[in-house]
Amino acid sequence: MSSEWSKQDIAIMSWLQQDSTASTAALADRLNSSQSPVWRRINRLEEEGVIQRRVALLDRNALGMEIVVFATINLTQREERICLPSSAK
């Protein structure tokens, strides 16, 4: 993975974080570039794992989900016991 990105790479990542559905044509217009280099940069960022996936953020109120629950579960290691028949003791 490259740790140094160009100004265009940073701009592309910034725009995609705001709107992951933006087309390469729209991104190219915003960056004053042509579509092909923008597509290649996005492809490279995906191949390098910088862009892992594109997701949709859902509005819980529009879905009728009025309650949000956060739960914490702590698991402890359970001790394994071997039970022997009483005659084996």
Buried (B, 14 or more C-beta within 10 A) or exposed (E): EEEEBEEBBEBBBEBBEEEEEBEBEBBBBBBEBEBEEBBEBBEEBEEEEBBEEEEEEEEEEEEEEEEEEEEEEEEEEEEEEEEEEEEEE
